[in-house]
């Protein structure tokens, strides 16, 4: 049976790559950001379409599915910033609400395209939102059988503590998420994914991989990271290196910023600013620098050879941080695809 998928909000292709690895035929990815076109098409062999989902016509989406498909699938991960822990405090602002309603537009396409399979991945906080309740009601009114889960991506081979909401829905039978593939006996760790990369210094670019580059640290941050211990805190530093905000009672609990990762544990959640030492526990376990762009991508389980930009054009670190940090981890996406394949084959 052939399952053909269209990936909405596809970004640089994390969800697409994982679904392809599971055997699902992803025919196209759609995203509003034109800069995602090169990485998406270069790595996945699927067509990239730049479009705003709010203006997307369902007939355009329907035309993407091959005639020989047994099942149409609509997949997507609406931009999650409005639901994330970091920006939850800003709920109600205009920019937040504009992104929040993207799920409603996803629902519109589900209603009009009528795919047999629908899947979505997002942050757990979304489950508390009214728009998610409306989305569930819509699916059930269209006779979808719906399951949704809150999972830790670590359980599916992703070397980071990243909790996500995964939704699986179908009109042809129930789809259940496969049991965890990893546990304490085979836990995915930072060491397993990035230890073999060439050593680089703060501000360096690896000669064999321009993605393996680290942002240059200031002199004071170099002194801070040199005193940082894997899994430690800023309390390990000399007093003159501690930031004023951490000396206040309100800042004493923020111990993970300016921290080092640990080799034999999963990384923290890879955010859109993972390349910055001061943005979280994003210090390399042993080298005096923040993790590189390539290391961030590997911790998101992108293949080591994944191309994120055209070598002939300049690279924008901020953009790449957003593209990598916002991506669906490839291994989690593959687990979603396998779940769909297994369930459909048993129907």
Beta strands, then each sheet from edge to edge (+ up, - down):
strand 1: 3-8
strand 2: 25-31
strand 3: 47-50
strand 4: 71-76
strand 5: 117-122
strand 6: 145-152
strand 7: 163-170
strand 8: 205-206
strand 9: 209-213
sheet 1: 3+ 2+ 1+ 4+ 5+ 7- 6+
sheet 2: 8+ 9-
end
